[in-house]
Amino acid sequence: MTWRPMSNRIEILHERFPVIAIVGRPNVGKSALFNRIVGRRKAVVLEVPGLTRDRNFETAEWGGRQFVVVDTGGYEVEGVETGAGPLKTEMREQAMLAIEEADAVILLTDAREGVTPLDEEVLAILRRSKKPMLLAANKCDNPGQENLASDFYRLGVEEVFAVSALHGTGVADLLDAVLERLPAAPVASDGAETGIRIAVVGRQNVGKSTLVNALLGQQRVITADLPGTTRDAIDTTFRRGDQVYTLIDTAGIRRRGKIERGIEGLSVISARASLARCDVALVVIDAAQGLTAQDAHVAGYAAEAGRAVIVAVNKWDLFEDKTERSAGEFAKRLREEWGFLSWAPIQFISAKSGQRVTTLFEMVARAHAAFHRDVPTRDLNRALAEILAHQSPPVRSGRQLQIKYITQVGRRPPAFALFVNDPKLLHFSYERYLLNQLRMRWDFEGTPVRLVLRTKAPPRES
């Protein structure tokens, strides 16, 4: 696969299916309903007001129709543990954006608490938007509580759906009603392609969400100078030029011993799960703070997941002595301390100013191609003969490793089987030599490469 320059135009592709937004005040169960509709536990759910801060997208299917479900943060937040006013404002804006993008809106309320002034405020906004709207009273977890939903009829709505997101009661009727209000056909359907899947990972507050917004050219996720602003893994599918990408903004990862229970623990699980389903991991570090033990742990998670990796050194515009020499010294130190990622390219960027951000697309394309690369068996064995002739395996305890054959046995990442006389005779230094030779001959920069040793007779070359 040869990389070619692409247009800078970004086209968000979530609109390929009709969009349903779930809105409402904090802690009424929006994330629980979101998970119930999409059929898996994607959004983090805990009994804490204001937990969901971004719009959380996922495709779902009901009654033979596919659509996008959007989980939002609470319209207004009281008692969020940060107490940050600007953050509250951004959460309100995210909810408003979800309403603007939606084809239909579910206003979720709490049947146990009844009508509140904030419910009335959100309803007024929805009426002004003139979007199809359904009101659902959540937490009707047993038949005796369904009567509580009738209190919401005094808001002047035609129908109130009594539901239990926890148990699924009433959700089917709600979805049937939603489908009746959606457009007759998918909007600009492009199929279910996800393209190159990129996970943006790093420790807390290194600028991951700012980088996501810079890559997309819009305020897709909330940014704030507060550790832990992003808690769910946020997916955005978009097209840039001829290439489709799915970009995953993840919660900040701490090393295991520093992870707090509850919200942060669930967020780390979500971030590591995002690594497992991506093709390329952008490991973001903060240049101003330098390399930290936490950075190494995050990078280790990406390498452990077997993903292609690019290291993005962010906030380079704040670095006191940002010369070519200082960049080289920083990269040299990173290579020395992160020997396990010696194959990962490094780029110095500023997500805030956009400096060198678009070059990451070029690097991602190359790493993705290497991650999926196939090498013909005949070419591998011709190269193996040259590699062995240039430097033969060392003799250990009077015995020498004999490599009879090589063939590729896996992609994502590339894996090669070596058929040998005794796997115990492969010294780590010679293994490194073999890997370096494979990387040099087939340009495996950006992806891990694995060797598997086998002793049985090699297959016949067809």
Secondary structure, 3 states (H helix, E strand, C coil): CCCCCCCCCEEECHHHCCEEEEECCCCCCHHHHHHHHHCCCCCCCCCCCCCCCCCEEEEEEECCEEEEEEECCCCCCCCCCCCCHHHHHHHHHHHHHHHHHCCEEEEEEECCCCCCHHHHHHHHHHHHHCCCEEEEEECCCCHHHHHHHHHHHHHCCCCEEECCCCCCCCHHHHHHHHHHHCCCCCCCCCCCCCCEEEEEECCCCCCHHHHHHHHHCCCCCCCCCCCCCCCCCEEEEEEECCEEEEEEECCCCCCHHHCCCCHHHHHHHHHHHHHHCCCEEEEEEECCCCCCHHHHHHHHHHHHCCCEEEEEEECHHHCCCCCHHHHHHHHHHHHHHCHHHCCCCEEECECCCCECCCHHHHHHHHHHHHHCCCCCHHHHHHHHHHHHHHCCCCEECCEECCEEEEEEEECCCCEEEEEECCHHHCCHHHHHHHHHHHHHHHCCCCCCCEEEEECCCCCCCC
